[in-house]
Amino acid sequence: MGQKLPDIHKDALAPIDMVRYSGASGDFNEIHTVPKVARKKGLKEPIVHGMLLMGWAAEAIEEWLPNRKLAKFTVRFVGMAHAGEAFVIEGMLTTDNAGELQIKDASGTGKLMGSFELV
Amino acid sequence: MEQEFHYAPFRVEAGKVREFARAIGLKNPVYFDRQAALDAGYRDIPAPPTYTTVIDFWNERDFYQLFSQWGLDPNDILHGEQSFEYGEDIISGDVITAKAVMIGRFDKKDKRFYQLETTYRNQDAEVVRIGRATLIERREQHGAEIAGHS
């Protein structure tokens, strides 16, 4: 059994937060920001950039383990995330140098599952 | 199958790092304050762990050109998996070059999966990151067109 890390709670994103991430990252795929395009692609509404969730996961690791550096970091985007949903990041250290984490919504549905190794 | 894409050399800038860090909600002062970065042992402001997205998308030869070269519509593509191996730090002022290679492609049900490996090097030719992405395309929209490329 590993060592549980404290849960990190994330406030719900507003659509403008996805616009801001689009501009900052340069990923302007419209399924993240334009409802009409998202619907045309069979989505009920714009979806959060996977790499924004991975950025949150990276922030969580820095918060849990300050002054440690990543050697490897792998995630699977297991569910689509949307504006207006609050999320929790759960993590666990499996060894001194490795861990796992998940991002879930309030109902417990997974959005991201990841693992990491530290230098 | 052997498909390669070369991004243009990309200079890492502290202001862009700050903007990206703020958009994600990063809190570590090393991304915002040069003195904090120096105190933490960096040469200058470092790039966050997922910063290569900026190198891919804000590039003179960007990810959209890669999609176009490979016959993909970005709005049809979902990001399934992403991994990074970390080498030397990426630091503001560095000039990063990157080469993407399609290392796998397979179909499962009505979806086509692409596996993309991108190696990023700094101005001293040191590997700073290796990124591996699995991209998922819903095939019914572009299956015929893609088949024409294979």
Interface residues (C-beta under 8 A of the other chain):
Chain A: D17 R20 Y21 G23 A24 S25 G26 D27 F28 N29 E30 I31 V37 K41 G42 H49 G50 M51 L52 M54 G55 W56 A58 E59 I61 E62 E63 P66 N67 K69 L70 A71 K72 F73 T74 V75 R76 F77 V119
Chain B: K16 E19 F20 R22 A23 I24 G25 L26 K27 N28 A40 P48 P49 T50 T53 V54 D56 F57 W58 N59 D62 F63 P74 N75 D76 I77 L78 H79 G80 E81 Q82 S83 F84 E85 Y86 R138
